[in-house]
């Protein structure tokens, strides 16, 4: 995965997680990941909350500009923070295999809601 000039190793476990958890279970896990990284007062992932919680992801050695690049990569509304939807979209974008099967994933999630 490249983040604006940085190369970060990323092993894609998401397809396996979807296979084991199903669409709804995987979305629940993404939500858990978001809550793990978010600033509890703001309900968003901020640079500060990402720095504070980066060790949970094994990213404790990343510099501020690298963490900021991660935020910018997923920030769709330009506010410098990630809401849960932006986080989930970013996670999908980081998984090429999951992107290939995203239609099936979305259809399964919709069927489970009906």
C-alpha positions in Angstrom: 0.0 0.0 0.0 1.4 3.4 -0.9 0.3 6.4 1.2 1.4 9.6 -0.6 5.1 8.8 -0.9 5.2 6.1 1.9 5.2 2.4 1.4 3.5 0.5 4.2 3.5 -3.3 4.3 -0.1 -4.5 4.4 -1.1 -8.1 4.5 -4.7 -8.5 3.3 -6.6 -10.7 5.8 -10.0 -9.1 5.0 -11.2 -11.7 2.5 -10.5 -14.5 5.0 -12.3 -12.5 7.7 -15.3 -12.1 5.4 -15.3 -15.8 4.6 -15.2 -16.7 8.3 -17.4 -14.0 9.8 -19.8 -13.3 6.9 -20.7 -9.8 5.8 -22.5 -8.7 8.9 -19.8 -10.1 11.2 -17.1 -8.4 9.2 -18.9 -5.0 9.3 -19.2 -5.5 13.1 -15.4 -6.0 13.3 -14.7 -2.9 11.1 -16.9 -1.0 13.6 -14.9 -2.4 16.5 -11.7 -1.3 14.8 -13.0 2.2 14.3 -14.1 2.5 17.9 -10.7 1.2 19.0 -8.9 4.1 17.1 -11.4 6.9 17.6 -11.3 9.8 20.0 -14.2 8.9 22.3 -15.2 12.5 22.9 -15.3 13.4 19.2 -16.5 10.0 17.8 -13.9 10.4 15.0 -10.4 9.1 14.3 -8.1 12.1 14.7 -4.4 12.4 14.4 -4.2 12.5 18.1 -6.3 9.4 18.7 -4.4 7.5 15.9 -1.1 8.4 17.6 -2.4 7.4 21.0 -3.7 4.0 19.7 -1.3 3.2 16.9 0.6 0.7 19.1 -2.6 -1.4 19.1 -2.0 -1.8 15.4 1.7 -2.4 15.6 2.3 1.1 14.2 4.0 2.7 17.2 7.1 3.5 15.1 5.2 5.5 12.5 6.0 9.2 12.4 3.3 11.9 12.6 3.5 12.7 8.9 3.0 9.0 8.0 0.0 8.8 10.3 -1.3 12.0 8.8 -1.0 10.5 5.3 -3.1 7.6 6.5 -5.8 10.0 7.7 -5.6 12.0 4.4 -5.9 8.8 2.4 -9.3 8.1 3.9 -10.6 11.6 4.6 -13.4 12.0 2.0 -14.9 15.2 3.4 -11.6 17.1 4.0 -12.1 17.7 7.7 -8.8 16.0 8.6 -10.6 13.2 10.6 -12.2 9.9 9.8 -15.8 9.1 10.6 -16.9 5.5 10.6 -18.0 5.4 7.0 -14.7 6.9 5.8 -12.8 4.4 7.9 -14.8 1.5 6.4 -14.4 2.8 2.8 -10.6 3.1 3.4 -10.4 -0.4 4.7 -12.2 -1.7 1.6 -9.8 0.3 -0.6 -6.8 -1.2 1.1 -8.0 -4.7 0.3 -7.7 -5.3 -3.5 -9.3 -8.8 -3.1 -12.1 -7.4 -1.1 -12.8 -4.8 -3.7 -13.1 -7.5 -6.3 -15.8 -9.2 -4.3 -17.4 -6.1 -2.8 -20.6 -6.5 -4.8 -21.2 -10.0 -3.3 -20.4 -8.6 0.1 -22.9 -5.7 -0.2 -25.6 -8.0 -1.6 -25.1 -10.4 1.4 -25.3 -7.5 3.8 -28.5 -6.2 2.2 -30.1 -9.6 2.3 -29.3 -10.0 6.0 -31.1 -6.7 6.6 -34.3 -7.9 4.9 
